[in-house]
Amino acid sequence: MSYPLLDVFLTMLWFFLWVLWIFLVIWVLIDVFRNDKISGWGKAGWTVLVVFVPLIGVLIYTAVHGREMTERQLGGGPVGQDLQDSYATSTSSELSKLADLYDRGVITDAEFQREKQKILQ
């Protein structure tokens, strides 16, 4: 049997487009449940729409919530912001403790610089 090279290319193209489509549908479903602004019934409605009429559901959801999807992805949501704040607080508290040790003469200048670099990395 012969299977021309162009047919192989087109088969691979359709396969990868299908994988991308499945990824997009799953991504939208994940974002539906991540969205704090949508009620439980709203999440159920979006899920039903995306699962049973995927093309329309995904297009409408991305049109309505597209910018918010990006913000949730980049910001990590409220939990991600809390983690960033706690990291900044712990880093600053560690630096202040280190500076206190240095001011009291417990550690040398070289030790201070080395430990400061460890904390900041």
Residue pairs with C-beta under 8 A, 6 or more apart in sequence:
21 54
24 58
25 50
25 54
25 58
28 50
28 57
28 58
28 61
28 62
29 47
29 50
29 51
31 61
31 65
31 69
31 72
32 38
32 43
32 46
32 47
32 50
32 61
33 43
34 72
34 77
35 43
35 65
35 68
35 72
36 77
36 78
37 68
38 46
46 57
46 61
49 56
49 57
49 60
49 61
50 57
50 58
50 61
51 57
62 69
75 81
76 83
76 84
91 119
91 120
94 119
95 116
95 119
95 120
98 107
98 112
98 115
98 116
98 119
99 112
101 107
101 112
102 109
102 112
107 115
